[in-house]
Amino acid sequence: MTDQTRWGIPEVQLRNKIKKRRHDLVAAAMESVVKMDESGITDLMIQIEAEYERKYGKNKTDKVVL
């Protein structure tokens, strides 16, 4: 058994909780996707791509200095 008083154990546990939460979110989303028809999945893909671009895309306006 791992010594729970060692340095770094809370950080490892937090990382594991974050990974599990992400996995649970994806699994729940996939349950909904399985129930959708083709047009619903297509609409969802478009919305996911737009959200991804909004969060992580390279916007040219970010480089403009006013």
PyMOL commands that set and color helices and strands:
alter all, ss='L'
color gray80, all
select helices_A, chain A and resi 9-35+38-56+60-63
alter helices_A, ss='H'
color red, helices_A
deselect
rebuild
show_as cartoon
